[in-house]
Amino acid sequence: MKTVQISLNSIDKVKAFVNTVAQFDFDFDLISGRYVIDAKSIMGIFSLDLSKPIDLTIHTEKDLDDIMEALKPYLV
């Protein structure tokens, strides 16, 4: 498991992010305050405060290099 901070400060960025994480068969959670949201849920993401960075937890140890490369545009 790995946690990184990401920024999703536009609608287009949210759509692209959901498409990116949907390519992987692992679980991704977004954590903002006391809320934990499935990162593959576009509706869930829009329920968060997107004006500040959000913690993304990746629930795998495999393929982390590929995942981190795909997530580069969103990393803080």
N, CA, C, O and CB atoms as a CASP TS submission, in Angstrom:
PFRMAT TS
TARGET T0000
AUTHOR 0000-0000-0000
METHOD Language model
MODEL 1
PARENT N/A
ATOM      1  N   MET     1       0.856  -1.183   0.000  1.00  0.00           N
ATOM      2  CA  MET     1       0.000   0.000   0.000  1.00  0.00           C
ATOM      3  C   MET     1       0.891   1.232   0.000  1.00  0.00           C
ATOM      4  O   MET     1       1.911   1.275   0.689  1.00  0.00           O
ATOM      5  CB  MET     1      -0.968   0.006   1.229  1.00  0.00           C
ATOM      6  N   LYS     2       0.496   2.235  -0.781  1.00  0.00           N
ATOM      7  CA  LYS     2       1.262   3.482  -0.884  1.00  0.00           C
ATOM      8  C   LYS     2       0.281   4.643  -0.909  1.00  0.00           C
ATOM      9  O   LYS     2      -0.790   4.551  -1.509  1.00  0.00           O
ATOM     10  CB  LYS     2       2.176   3.493  -2.159  1.00  0.00           C
ATOM     11  N   THR     3       0.655   5.742  -0.251  1.00  0.00           N
ATOM     12  CA  THR     3      -0.188   6.932  -0.238  1.00  0.00           C
ATOM     13  C   THR     3       0.589   8.108  -0.822  1.00  0.00           C
ATOM     14  O   THR     3       1.735   8.355  -0.446  1.00  0.00           O
ATOM     15  CB  THR     3      -0.674   7.254   1.202  1.00  0.00           C
ATOM     16  N   VAL     4      -0.045   8.829  -1.744  1.00  0.00           N
ATOM     17  CA  VAL     4       0.546  10.018  -2.357  1.00  0.00           C
ATOM     18  C   VAL     4      -0.489  11.135  -2.341  1.00  0.00           C
ATOM     19  O   VAL     4      -1.682  10.878  -2.177  1.00  0.00           O
ATOM     20  CB  VAL     4       1.031   9.726  -3.815  1.00  0.00           C
ATOM     21  N   GLN     5      -0.035  12.375  -2.512  1.00  0.00           N
ATOM     22  CA  GLN     5      -0.966  13.499  -2.606  1.00  0.00           C
ATOM     23  C   GLN     5      -1.159  13.869  -4.063  1.00  0.00           C
ATOM     24  O   GLN     5      -0.205  13.937  -4.838  1.00  0.00           O
ATOM     25  CB  GLN     5      -0.457  14.717  -1.796  1.00  0.00           C
ATOM     26  N   ILE     6      -2.422  14.109  -4.424  1.00  0.00           N
ATOM     27  CA  ILE     6      -2.746  14.504  -5.786  1.00  0.00           C
ATOM     28  C   ILE     6      -3.589  15.769  -5.763  1.00  0.00           C
ATOM     29  O   ILE     6      -4.165  16.141  -4.741  1.00  0.00           O
ATOM     30  CB  ILE     6      -3.484  13.370  -6.527  1.00  0.00           C
ATOM     31  N   SER     7      -3.645  16.419  -6.923  1.00  0.00           N
ATOM     32  CA  SER     7      -4.471  17.611  -7.085  1.00  0.00           C
ATOM     33  C   SER     7      -5.416  17.383  -8.261  1.00  0.00           C
ATOM     34  O   SER     7      -4.981  17.042  -9.361  1.00  0.00           O
ATOM     35  CB  SER     7      -3.592  18.887  -7.308  1.00  0.00           C
ATOM     36  N   LEU     8      -6.700  17.572  -8.020  1.00  0.00           N
ATOM     37  CA  LEU     8      -7.730  17.438  -9.058  1.00  0.00           C
ATOM     38  C   LEU     8      -8.535  18.737  -9.072  1.00  0.00           C
ATOM     39  O   LEU     8      -9.658  18.790  -8.571  1.00  0.00           O
ATOM     40  CB  LEU     8      -8.667  16.181  -8.798  1.00  0.00           C
ATOM     41  N   ASN     9      -7.941  19.789  -9.656  1.00  0.00           N
ATOM     42  CA  ASN     9      -8.528  21.114  -9.542  1.00  0.00           C
ATOM     43  C   ASN     9      -9.342  21.559 -10.756  1.00  0.00           C
ATOM     44  O   ASN     9      -9.639  22.744 -10.899  1.00  0.00           O
ATOM     45  CB  ASN     9      -7.455  22.096  -9.297  1.00  0.00           C
ATOM     46  N   SER    10      -9.706  20.612 -11.636  1.00  0.00           N
ATOM     47  CA  SER    10     -10.592  20.959 -12.753  1.00  0.00           C
ATOM     48  C   SER    10     -11.423  19.730 -13.135  1.00  0.00           C
ATOM     49  O   SER    10     -11.053  18.596 -12.833  1.00  0.00           O
ATOM     50  CB  SER    10      -9.768  21.475 -13.983  1.00  0.00           C
ATOM     51  N   ILE    11     -12.540  19.978 -13.798  1.00  0.00           N
ATOM     52  CA  ILE    11     -13.427  18.886 -14.207  1.00  0.00           C
ATOM     53  C   ILE    11     -12.708  17.951 -15.181  1.00  0.00           C
ATOM     54  O   ILE    11     -12.822  16.729 -15.076  1.00  0.00           O
ATOM     55  CB  ILE    11     -14.716  19.446 -14.854  1.00  0.00           C
ATOM     56  N   ASP    12     -11.971  18.529 -16.126  1.00  0.00           N
ATOM     57  CA  ASP    12     -11.251  17.701 -17.098  1.00  0.00           C
ATOM     58  C   ASP    12     -10.209  16.822 -16.420  1.00  0.00           C
ATOM     59  O   ASP    12     -10.005  15.674 -16.814  1.00  0.00           O
ATOM     60  CB  ASP    12     -10.581  18.581 -18.149  1.00  0.00           C
ATOM     61  N   LYS    13      -9.545  17.370 -15.391  1.00  0.00           N
ATOM     62  CA  LYS    13      -8.539  16.601 -14.658  1.00  0.00           C
ATOM     63  C   LYS    13      -9.189  15.438 -13.913  1.00  0.00           C
ATOM     64  O   LYS    13      -8.618  14.349 -13.854  1.00  0.00           O
ATOM     65  CB  LYS    13      -7.780  17.506 -13.671  1.00  0.00           C
ATOM     66  N   VAL    14     -10.367  15.653 -13.348  1.00  0.00           N
ATOM     67  CA  VAL    14     -11.078  14.584 -12.642  1.00  0.00           C
ATOM     68  C   VAL    14     -11.446  13.472 -13.621  1.00  0.00           C
ATOM     69  O   VAL    14     -11.244  12.296 -13.319  1.00  0.00           O
ATOM     70  CB  VAL    14     -12.352  15.136 -11.943  1.00  0.00           C
ATOM     71  N   LYS    15     -11.984  13.825 -14.790  1.00  0.00           N
ATOM     72  CA  LYS    15     -12.361  12.820 -15.781  1.00  0.00           C
ATOM     73  C   LYS    15     -11.149  12.007 -16.232  1.00  0.00           C
ATOM     74  O   LYS    15     -11.207  10.780 -16.311  1.00  0.00           O
ATOM     75  CB  LYS    15     -13.026  13.486 -16.989  1.00  0.00           C
ATOM     76  N   ALA    16     -10.054  12.703 -16.527  1.00  0.00           N
ATOM     77  CA  ALA    16      -8.842  12.018 -16.971  1.00  0.00           C
ATOM     78  C   ALA    16      -8.285  11.115 -15.863  1.00  0.00           C
ATOM     79  O   ALA    16      -7.808  10.014 -16.137  1.00  0.00           O
ATOM     80  CB  ALA    16      -7.778  13.043 -17.406  1.00  0.00           C
ATOM     81  N   PHE    17      -8.351  11.589 -14.606  1.00  0.00           N
ATOM     82  CA  PHE    17      -7.861  10.800 -13.475  1.00  0.00           C
ATOM     83  C   PHE    17      -8.670   9.508 -13.325  1.00  0.00           C
ATOM     84  O   PHE    17      -8.090   8.436 -13.150  1.00  0.00           O
ATOM     85  CB  PHE    17      -7.927  11.626 -12.173  1.00  0.00           C
ATOM     86  N   VAL    18      -9.995   9.595 -13.391  1.00  0.00           N
ATOM     87  CA  VAL    18     -10.847   8.400 -13.255  1.00  0.00           C
ATOM     88  C   VAL    18     -10.541   7.417 -14.379  1.00  0.00           C
ATOM     89  O   VAL    18     -10.473   6.212 -14.137  1.00  0.00           O
ATOM     90  CB  VAL    18     -12.357   8.786 -13.270  1.00  0.00           C
ATOM     91  N   ASN    19     -10.357   7.904 -15.592  1.00  0.00           N
ATOM     92  CA  ASN    19     -10.006   7.021 -16.709  1.00  0.00           C
ATOM     93  C   ASN    19      -8.649   6.358 -16.481  1.00  0.00           C
ATOM     94  O   ASN    19      -8.455   5.196 -16.841  1.00  0.00           O
ATOM     95  CB  ASN    19      -9.993   7.808 -18.028  1.00  0.00           C
ATOM     96  N   THR    20      -7.719   7.089 -15.889  1.00  0.00           N
ATOM     97  CA  THR    20      -6.382   6.550 -15.621  1.00  0.00           C
ATOM     98  C   THR    20      -6.437   5.429 -14.584  1.00  0.00           C
ATOM     99  O   THR    20      -5.902   4.345 -14.819  1.00  0.00           O
ATOM    100  CB  THR    20      -5.442   7.666 -15.139  1.00  0.00           C
ATOM    101  N   VAL    21      -7.078   5.680 -13.441  1.00  0.00           N
ATOM    102  CA  VAL    21      -7.095   4.643 -12.395  1.00  0.00           C
ATOM    103  C   VAL    21      -7.979   3.459 -12.786  1.00  0.00           C
ATOM    104  O   VAL    21      -7.772   2.353 -12.288  1.00  0.00           O
ATOM    105  CB  VAL    21      -7.585   5.238 -11.069  1.00  0.00           C
ATOM    106  N   ALA    22      -8.953   3.667 -13.660  1.00  0.00           N
ATOM    107  CA  ALA    22      -9.823   2.579 -14.093  1.00  0.00           C
ATOM    108  C   ALA    22      -9.066   1.539 -14.929  1.00  0.00           C
ATOM    109  O   ALA    22      -9.537   0.413 -15.087  1.00  0.00           O
ATOM    110  CB  ALA    22     -10.994   3.137 -14.894  1.00  0.00           C
ATOM    111  N   GLN    23      -7.908   1.907 -15.458  1.00  0.00           N
ATOM    112  CA  GLN    23      -7.100   0.977 -16.255  1.00  0.00           C
ATOM    113  C   GLN    23      -6.469  -0.111 -15.394  1.00  0.00           C
ATOM    114  O   GLN    23      -6.067  -1.155 -15.906  1.00  0.00           O
ATOM    115  CB  GLN    23      -6.011   1.734 -17.003  1.00  0.00           C
ATOM    116  N   PHE    24      -6.380   0.132 -14.085  1.00  0.00           N
ATOM    117  CA  PHE    24      -5.715  -0.802 -13.185  1.00  0.00           C
ATOM    118  C   PHE    24      -6.749  -1.612 -12.401  1.00  0.00           C
ATOM    119  O   PHE    24      -7.828  -1.112 -12.085  1.00  0.00           O
ATOM    120  CB  PHE    24      -4.776  -0.049 -12.220  1.00  0.00           C
ATOM    121  N   ASP    25      -6.411  -2.867 -12.092  1.00  0.00           N
ATOM    122  CA  ASP    25      -7.332  -3.761 -11.382  1.00  0.00           C
ATOM    123  C   ASP    25      -7.192  -3.666  -9.867  1.00  0.00           C
ATOM    124  O   ASP    25      -7.702  -4.526  -9.149  1.00  0.00           O
ATOM    125  CB  ASP    25      -7.102  -5.190 -11.818  1.00  0.00           C
ATOM    126  N   PHE    26      -6.527  -2.659  -9.379  1.00  0.00           N
ATOM    127  CA  PHE    26      -6.311  -2.510  -7.938  1.00  0.00           C
ATOM    128  C   PHE    26      -7.287  -1.488  -7.370  1.00  0.00           C
ATOM    129  O   PHE    26      -7.909  -0.723  -8.106  1.00  0.00           O
ATOM    130  CB  PHE    26      -4.853  -2.086  -7.640  1.00  0.00           C
ATOM    131  N   ASP    27      -7.408  -1.491  -6.043  1.00  0.00           N
ATOM    132  CA  ASP    27      -8.273  -0.514  -5.383  1.00  0.00           C
ATOM    133  C   ASP    27      -7.503   0.774  -5.122  1.00  0.00           C
ATOM    134  O   ASP    27      -6.337   0.753  -4.728  1.00  0.00           O
ATOM    135  CB  ASP    27      -8.833  -1.082  -4.061  1.00  0.00           C
ATOM    136  N   PHE    28      -8.182   1.895  -5.352  1.00  0.00           N
ATOM    137  CA  PHE    28      -7.639   3.218  -5.081  1.00  0.00           C
ATOM    138  C   PHE    28      -8.650   3.963  -4.222  1.00  0.00           C
ATOM    139  O   PHE    28      -9.836   3.993  -4.549  1.00  0.00           O
ATOM    140  CB  PHE    28      -7.327   3.998  -6.406  1.00  0.00           C
ATOM    141  N   ASP    29      -8.197   4.562  -3.131  1.00  0.00           N
ATOM    142  CA  ASP    29      -9.078   5.352  -2.268  1.00  0.00           C
ATOM    143  C   ASP    29      -8.588   6.786  -2.199  1.00  0.00           C
ATOM    144  O   ASP    29      -7.385   7.032  -2.114  1.00  0.00           O
ATOM    145  CB  ASP    29      -9.154   4.743  -0.854  1.00  0.00           C
ATOM    146  N   LEU    30      -9.514   7.731  -2.234  1.00  0.00           N
ATOM    147  CA  LEU    30      -9.197   9.142  -2.010  1.00  0.00           C
ATOM    148  C   LEU    30      -9.631   9.487  -0.594  1.00  0.00           C
ATOM    149  O   LEU    30     -10.748   9.172  -0.183  1.00  0.00           O
ATOM    150  CB  LEU    30      -9.901  10.075  -3.070  1.00  0.00           C
ATOM    151  N   ILE    31      -8.741  10.137   0.149  1.00  0.00           N
ATOM    152  CA  ILE    31      -9.027  10.478   1.539  1.00  0.00           C
ATOM    153  C   ILE    31      -8.930  11.989   1.697  1.00  0.00           C
ATOM    154  O   ILE    31      -7.889  12.597   1.447  1.00  0.00           O
ATOM    155  CB  ILE    31      -8.050   9.749   2.515  1.00  0.00           C
ATOM    156  N   SER    32     -10.037  12.573   2.117  1.00  0.00           N
ATOM    157  CA  SER    32     -10.094  14.011   2.362  1.00  0.00           C
ATOM    158  C   SER    32     -10.791  14.217   3.701  1.00  0.00           C
ATOM    159  O   SER    32     -12.003  14.039   3.820  1.00  0.00           O
ATOM    160  CB  SER    32     -10.844  14.771   1.200  1.00  0.00           C
ATOM    161  N   GLY    33     -10.003  14.597   4.708  1.00  0.00           N
ATOM    162  CA  GLY    33     -10.568  14.726   6.049  1.00  0.00           C
ATOM    163  C   GLY    33     -11.031  13.380   6.550  1.00  0.00           C
ATOM    164  O   GLY    33     -10.248  12.433   6.615  1.00  0.00           O
ATOM    165  N   ARG    34     -12.308  13.287   6.909  1.00  0.00           N
ATOM    166  CA  ARG    34     -12.827  12.006   7.404  1.00  0.00           C
ATOM    167  C   ARG    34     -13.528  11.201   6.330  1.00  0.00           C
ATOM    168  O   ARG    34     -14.101  10.152   6.623  1.00  0.00           O
ATOM    169  CB  ARG    34     -13.778  12.242   8.546  1.00  0.00           C
ATOM    170  N   TYR    35     -13.494  11.667   5.095  1.00  0.00           N
ATOM    171  CA  TYR    35     -14.161  10.977   3.993  1.00  0.00           C
ATOM    172  C   TYR    35     -13.179  10.097   3.232  1.00  0.00           C
ATOM    173  O   TYR    35     -12.067  10.514   2.911  1.00  0.00           O
ATOM    174  CB  TYR    35     -14.810  11.987   3.041  1.00  0.00           C
ATOM    175  N   VAL    36     -13.609   8.878   2.951  1.00  0.00           N
ATOM    176  CA  VAL    36     -12.845   7.951   2.115  1.00  0.00           C
ATOM    177  C   VAL    36     -13.736   7.579   0.941  1.00  0.00           C
ATOM    178  O   VAL    36     -14.830   7.046   1.125  1.00  0.00           O
ATOM    179  CB  VAL    36     -12.383   6.668   2.921  1.00  0.00           C
ATOM    180  N   ILE    37     -13.262   7.863  -0.268  1.00  0.00           N
ATOM    181  CA  ILE    37     -14.042   7.698  -1.490  1.00  0.00           C
ATOM    182  C   ILE    37     -13.300   6.751  -2.441  1.00  0.00           C
ATOM    183  O   ILE    37     -12.072   6.791  -2.528  1.00  0.00           O
ATOM    184  CB  ILE    37     -14.304   9.076  -2.172  1.00  0.00           C
ATOM    185  N   ASP    38     -14.038   5.915  -3.140  1.00  0.00           N
ATOM    186  CA  ASP    38     -13.460   5.074  -4.190  1.00  0.00           C
ATOM    187  C   ASP    38     -12.981   6.005  -5.307  1.00  0.00           C
ATOM    188  O   ASP    38     -13.769   6.770  -5.864  1.00  0.00           O
ATOM    189  CB  ASP    38     -14.506   4.010  -4.730  1.00  0.00           C
ATOM    190  N   ALA    39     -11.690   5.936  -5.631  1.00  0.00           N
ATOM    191  CA  ALA    39     -11.118   6.850  -6.626  1.00  0.00           C
ATOM    192  C   ALA    39     -11.632   6.581  -8.038  1.00  0.00           C
ATOM    193  O   ALA    39     -11.414   7.397  -8.933  1.00  0.00           O
ATOM    194  CB  ALA    39      -9.606   6.746  -6.613  1.00  0.00           C
ATOM    195  N   LYS    40     -12.299   5.469  -8.251  1.00  0.00           N
ATOM    196  CA  LYS    40     -12.856   5.162  -9.570  1.00  0.00           C
ATOM    197  C   LYS    40     -14.284   5.688  -9.716  1.00  0.00           C
ATOM    198  O   LYS    40     -14.917   5.486 -10.753  1.00  0.00           O
ATOM    199  CB  LYS    40     -12.830   3.653  -9.815  1.00  0.00           C
ATOM    200  N   SER    41     -14.793   6.360  -8.681  1.00  0.00           N
ATOM    201  CA  SER    41     -16.148   6.898  -8.689  1.00  0.00           C
ATOM    202  C   SER    41     -16.115   8.407  -8.960  1.00  0.00           C
ATOM    203  O   SER    41     -15.735   9.193  -8.092  1.00  0.00           O
ATOM    204  CB  SER    41     -16.857   6.602  -7.346  1.00  0.00           C
ATOM    205  N   ILE    42     -16.511   8.793 -10.152  1.00  0.00           N
ATOM    206  CA  ILE    42     -16.474  10.212 -10.514  1.00  0.00           C
ATOM    207  C   ILE    42     -17.442  11.022  -9.644  1.00  0.00           C
ATOM    208  O   ILE    42     -17.142  12.156  -9.269  1.00  0.00           O
ATOM    209  CB  ILE    42     -16.820  10.394 -12.008  1.00  0.00           C
ATOM    210  N   MET    43     -18.594  10.442  -9.328  1.00  0.00           N
ATOM    211  CA  MET    43     -19.548  11.148  -8.464  1.00  0.00           C
ATOM    212  C   MET    43     -18.995  11.321  -7.054  1.00  0.00           C
ATOM    213  O   MET    43     -19.191  12.361  -6.425  1.00  0.00           O
ATOM    214  CB  MET    43     -20.882  10.394  -8.412  1.00  0.00           C
ATOM    215  N   GLY    44     -18.308  10.300  -6.565  1.00  0.00           N
ATOM    216  CA  GLY    44     -17.692  10.387  -5.244  1.00  0.00           C
ATOM    217  C   GLY    44     -16.636  11.467  -5.187  1.00  0.00           C
ATOM    218  O   GLY    44     -16.548  12.203  -4.204  1.00  0.00           O
ATOM    219  N   ILE    45     -15.836  11.568  -6.229  1.00  0.00           N
ATOM    220  CA  ILE    45     -14.766  12.578  -6.266  1.00  0.00           C
ATOM    221  C   ILE    45     -15.365  13.978  -6.214  1.00  0.00           C
ATOM    222  O   ILE    45     -14.835  14.852  -5.527  1.00  0.00           O
ATOM    223  CB  ILE    45     -13.896  12.414  -7.540  1.00  0.00           C
ATOM    224  N   PHE    46     -16.467  14.200  -6.935  1.00  0.00           N
ATOM    225  CA  PHE    46     -17.072  15.532  -6.943  1.00  0.00           C
ATOM    226  C   PHE    46     -17.722  15.892  -5.611  1.00  0.00           C
ATOM    227  O   PHE    46     -18.101  17.044  -5.400  1.00  0.00           O
ATOM    228  CB  PHE    46     -18.100  15.622  -8.046  1.00  0.00           C
ATOM    229  N   SER    47     -17.855  14.922  -4.713  1.00  0.00           N
ATOM    230  CA  SER    47     -18.386  15.233  -3.381  1.00  0.00           C
ATOM    231  C   SER    47     -17.296  15.743  -2.441  1.00  0.00           C
ATOM    232  O   SER    47     -17.591  16.177  -1.327  1.00  0.00           O
ATOM    233  CB  SER    47     -19.051  13.999  -2.777  1.00  0.00           C
ATOM    234  N   LEU    48     -16.041  15.693  -2.884  1.00  0.00           N
ATOM    235  CA  LEU    48     -14.918  16.143  -2.046  1.00  0.00           C
ATOM    236  C   LEU    48     -14.597  17.607  -2.313  1.00  0.00           C
ATOM    237  O   LEU    48     -15.018  18.179  -3.319  1.00  0.00           O
ATOM    238  CB  LEU    48     -13.668  15.275  -2.300  1.00  0.00           C
ATOM    239  N   ASP    49     -13.843  18.205  -1.389  1.00  0.00           N
ATOM    240  CA  ASP    49     -13.330  19.561  -1.580  1.00  0.00           C
ATOM    241  C   ASP    49     -12.095  19.467  -2.470  1.00  0.00           C
ATOM    242  O   ASP    49     -11.027  19.061  -2.013  1.00  0.00           O
ATOM    243  CB  ASP    49     -12.993  20.252  -0.203  1.00  0.00           C
ATOM    244  N   LEU    50     -12.240  19.846  -3.749  1.00  0.00           N
ATOM    245  CA  LEU    50     -11.159  19.693  -4.716  1.00  0.00           C
ATOM    246  C   LEU    50     -10.235  20.903  -4.778  1.00  0.00           C
ATOM    247  O   LEU    50      -9.341  20.953  -5.623  1.00  0.00           O
ATOM    248  CB  LEU    50     -11.732  19.434  -6.077  1.00  0.00           C
ATOM    249  N   SER    51     -10.439  21.880  -3.890  1.00  0.00           N
ATOM    250  CA  SER    51      -9.612  23.081  -3.916  1.00  0.00           C
ATOM    251  C   SER    51      -8.249  22.860  -3.257  1.00  0.00           C
ATOM    252  O   SER    51      -7.353  23.693  -3.387  1.00  0.00           O
ATOM    253  CB  SER    51     -10.336  24.221  -3.227  1.00  0.00           C
ATOM    254  N   LYS    52      -8.096  21.740  -2.551  1.00  0.00           N
ATOM    255  CA  LYS    52      -6.811  21.445  -1.905  1.00  0.00           C
ATOM    256  C   LYS    52      -6.386  20.024  -2.251  1.00  0.00           C
ATOM    257  O   LYS    52      -7.213  19.223  -2.686  1.00  0.00           O
ATOM    258  CB  LYS    52      -6.906  21.626  -0.359  1.00  0.00           C
ATOM    259  N   PRO    53      -5.098  19.696  -2.064  1.00  0.00           N
ATOM    260  CA  PRO    53      -4.628  18.342  -2.392  1.00  0.00           C
ATOM    261  C   PRO    53      -5.361  17.264  -1.591  1.00  0.00           C
ATOM    262  O   PRO    53      -5.796  17.489  -0.462  1.00  0.00           O
ATOM    263  CB  PRO    53      -3.126  18.236  -2.139  1.00  0.00           C
ATOM    264  N   ILE    54      -5.480  16.100  -2.204  1.00  0.00           N
ATOM    265  CA  ILE    54      -6.185  14.957  -1.625  1.00  0.00           C
ATOM    266  C   ILE    54      -5.199  13.792  -1.530  1.00  0.00           C
ATOM    267  O   ILE    54      -4.348  13.623  -2.403  1.00  0.00           O
ATOM    268  CB  ILE    54      -7.448  14.566  -2.484  1.00  0.00           C
ATOM    269  N   ASP    55      -5.315  12.990  -0.467  1.00  0.00           N
ATOM    270  CA  ASP    55      -4.480  11.792  -0.339  1.00  0.00           C
ATOM    271  C   ASP    55      -5.071  10.667  -1.166  1.00  0.00           C
ATOM    272  O   ASP    55      -6.267  10.387  -1.087  1.00  0.00           O
ATOM    273  CB  ASP    55      -4.346  11.362   1.141  1.00  0.00           C
ATOM    274  N   LEU    56      -4.221  10.020  -1.965  1.00  0.00           N
ATOM    275  CA  LEU    56      -4.618   8.856  -2.756  1.00  0.00           C
ATOM    276  C   LEU    56      -3.888   7.648  -2.201  1.00  0.00           C
ATOM    277  O   LEU    56      -2.658   7.618  -2.168  1.00  0.00           O
ATOM    278  CB  LEU    56      -4.305   9.055  -4.280  1.00  0.00           C
ATOM    279  N   THR    57      -4.651   6.646  -1.761  1.00  0.00           N
ATOM    280  CA  THR    57      -4.058   5.411  -1.269  1.00  0.00           C
ATOM    281  C   THR    57      -4.202   4.336  -2.334  1.00  0.00           C
ATOM    282  O   THR    57      -5.301   4.067  -2.819  1.00  0.00           O
ATOM    283  CB  THR    57      -4.718   4.964   0.062  1.00  0.00           C
ATOM    284  N   ILE    58      -3.076   3.724  -2.691  1.00  0.00           N
ATOM    285  CA  ILE    58      -3.028   2.675  -3.707  1.00  0.00           C
ATOM    286  C   ILE    58      -2.878   1.350  -2.968  1.00  0.00           C
ATOM    287  O   ILE    58      -1.896   1.146  -2.254  1.00  0.00           O
ATOM    288  CB  ILE    58      -1.846   2.906  -4.738  1.00  0.00           C
ATOM    289  N   HIS    59      -3.834   0.456  -3.134  1.00  0.00           N
ATOM    290  CA  HIS    59      -3.845  -0.798  -2.391  1.00  0.00           C
ATOM    291  C   HIS    59      -3.183  -1.934  -3.170  1.00  0.00           C
ATOM    292  O   HIS    59      -3.835  -2.906  -3.551  1.00  0.00           O
ATOM    293  CB  HIS    59      -5.271  -1.177  -2.038  1.00  0.00           C
ATOM    294  N   THR    60      -1.886  -1.793  -3.397  1.00  0.00           N
ATOM    295  CA  THR    60      -1.109  -2.858  -4.035  1.00  0.00           C
ATOM    296  C   THR    60       0.370  -2.574  -3.844  1.00  0.00           C
ATOM    297  O   THR    60       0.767  -1.443  -3.563  1.00  0.00           O
ATOM    298  CB  THR    60      -1.454  -2.979  -5.548  1.00  0.00           C
ATOM    299  N   GLU    61       1.163  -3.591  -3.995  1.00  0.00           N
ATOM    300  CA  GLU    61       2.617  -3.429  -4.015  1.00  0.00           C
ATOM    301  C   GLU    61       3.150  -3.745  -5.412  1.00  0.00           C
ATOM    302  O   GLU    61       4.294  -3.426  -5.735  1.00  0.00           O
ATOM    303  CB  GLU    61       3.290  -4.342  -2.954  1.00  0.00           C
ATOM    304  N   LYS    62       2.309  -4.377  -6.237  1.00  0.00           N
ATOM    305  CA  LYS    62       2.721  -4.739  -7.595  1.00  0.00           C
ATOM    306  C   LYS    62       2.489  -3.560  -8.541  1.00  0.00           C
ATOM    307  O   LYS    62       1.594  -2.741  -8.332  1.00  0.00           O
ATOM    308  CB  LYS    62       1.948  -5.992  -8.088  1.00  0.00           C
ATOM    309  N   ASP    63       3.309  -3.496  -9.575  1.00  0.00           N
ATOM    310  CA  ASP    63       3.138  -2.511 -10.650  1.00  0.00           C
ATOM    311  C   ASP    63       3.141  -1.062 -10.162  1.00  0.00           C
ATOM    312  O   ASP    63       2.587  -0.192 -10.834  1.00  0.00           O
ATOM    313  CB  ASP    63       1.851  -2.781 -11.378  1.00  0.00           C
ATOM    314  N   LEU    64       3.750  -0.786  -9.014  1.00  0.00           N
ATOM    315  CA  LEU    64       3.747   0.591  -8.495  1.00  0.00           C
ATOM    316  C   LEU    64       4.450   1.558  -9.440  1.00  0.00           C
ATOM    317  O   LEU    64       4.036   2.711  -9.561  1.00  0.00           O
ATOM    318  CB  LEU    64       4.415   0.639  -7.123  1.00  0.00           C
ATOM    319  N   ASP    65       5.510   1.104 -10.113  1.00  0.00           N
ATOM    320  CA  ASP    65       6.217   1.987 -11.046  1.00  0.00           C
ATOM    321  C   ASP    65       5.302   2.428 -12.180  1.00  0.00           C
ATOM    322  O   ASP    65       5.291   3.601 -12.553  1.00  0.00           O
ATOM    323  CB  ASP    65       7.457   1.286 -11.615  1.00  0.00           C
ATOM    324  N   ASP    66       4.528   1.480 -12.734  1.00  0.00           N
ATOM    325  CA  ASP    66       3.598   1.807 -13.819  1.00  0.00           C
ATOM    326  C   ASP    66       2.500   2.746 -13.326  1.00  0.00           C
ATOM    327  O   ASP    66       2.124   3.696 -14.013  1.00  0.00           O
ATOM    328  CB  ASP    66       2.976   0.524 -14.403  1.00  0.00           C
ATOM    329  N   ILE    67       1.992   2.466 -12.123  1.00  0.00           N
ATOM    330  CA  ILE    67       0.923   3.295 -11.567  1.00  0.00           C
ATOM    331  C   ILE    67       1.426   4.714 -11.321  1.00  0.00           C
ATOM    332  O   ILE    67       0.749   5.682 -11.665  1.00  0.00           O
ATOM    333  CB  ILE    67       0.386   2.682 -10.258  1.00  0.00           C
ATOM    334  N   MET    68       2.609   4.839 -10.730  1.00  0.00           N
ATOM    335  CA  MET    68       3.154   6.172 -10.434  1.00  0.00           C
ATOM    336  C   MET    68       3.428   6.946 -11.724  1.00  0.00           C
ATOM    337  O   MET    68       3.236   8.161 -11.772  1.00  0.00           O
ATOM    338  CB  MET    68       4.450   6.055  -9.602  1.00  0.00           C
ATOM    339  N   GLU    69       3.866   6.260 -12.745  1.00  0.00           N
ATOM    340  CA  GLU    69       4.101   6.918 -14.038  1.00  0.00           C
ATOM    341  C   GLU    69       2.778   7.451 -14.602  1.00  0.00           C
ATOM    342  O   GLU    69       2.722   8.574 -15.104  1.00  0.00           O
ATOM    343  CB  GLU    69       4.764   5.928 -15.047  1.00  0.00           C
ATOM    344  N   ALA    70       1.723   6.648 -14.517  1.00  0.00           N
ATOM    345  CA  ALA    70       0.414   7.065 -15.026  1.00  0.00           C
ATOM    346  C   ALA    70      -0.161   8.226 -14.216  1.00  0.00           C
ATOM    347  O   ALA    70      -0.901   9.050 -14.752  1.00  0.00           O
ATOM    348  CB  ALA    70      -0.561   5.887 -15.009  1.00  0.00           C
ATOM    349  N   LEU    71       0.176   8.292 -12.934  1.00  0.00           N
ATOM    350  CA  LEU    71      -0.376   9.322 -12.054  1.00  0.00           C
ATOM    351  C   LEU    71       0.423  10.623 -12.045  1.00  0.00           C
ATOM    352  O   LEU    71       0.013  11.584 -11.394  1.00  0.00           O
ATOM    353  CB  LEU    71      -0.461   8.792 -10.662  1.00  0.00           C
ATOM    354  N   LYS    72       1.543  10.676 -12.744  1.00  0.00           N
ATOM    355  CA  LYS    72       2.425  11.859 -12.739  1.00  0.00           C
ATOM    356  C   LYS    72       1.704  13.199 -12.951  1.00  0.00           C
ATOM    357  O   LYS    72       2.020  14.166 -12.257  1.00  0.00           O
ATOM    358  CB  LYS    72       3.466  11.699 -13.806  1.00  0.00           C
ATOM    359  N   PRO    73       0.748  13.289 -13.886  1.00  0.00           N
ATOM    360  CA  PRO    73       0.091  14.592 -14.109  1.00  0.00           C
ATOM    361  C   PRO    73      -0.719  15.088 -12.920  1.00  0.00           C
ATOM    362  O   PRO    73      -1.061  16.269 -12.858  1.00  0.00           O
ATOM    363  CB  PRO    73      -0.811  14.503 -15.304  1.00  0.00           C
ATOM    364  N   TYR    74      -1.028  14.210 -11.983  1.00  0.00           N
ATOM    365  CA  TYR    74      -1.903  14.588 -10.860  1.00  0.00           C
ATOM    366  C   TYR    74      -1.159  14.749  -9.540  1.00  0.00           C
ATOM    367  O   TYR    74      -1.721  15.259  -8.570  1.00  0.00           O
ATOM    368  CB  TYR    74      -2.989  13.555 -10.691  1.00  0.00           C
ATOM    369  N   LEU    75       0.091  14.323  -9.494  1.00  0.00           N
ATOM    370  CA  LEU    75       0.866  14.378  -8.244  1.00  0.00           C
ATOM    371  C   LEU    75       1.180  15.815  -7.859  1.00  0.00           C
ATOM    372  O   LEU    75       1.426  16.665  -8.714  1.00  0.00           O
ATOM    373  CB  LEU    75       2.172  13.578  -8.381  1.00  0.00           C
ATOM    374  N   VAL    76       1.168  16.069  -6.558  1.00  0.00           N
ATOM    375  CA  VAL    76       1.463  17.422  -6.051  1.00  0.00           C
ATOM    376  C   VAL    76       2.951  17.579  -5.923  1.00  0.00           C
ATOM    377  O   VAL    76       3.427  18.638  -5.515  1.00  0.00           O
ATOM    378  CB  VAL    76       0.773  17.688  -4.686  1.00  0.00           C
TER
END
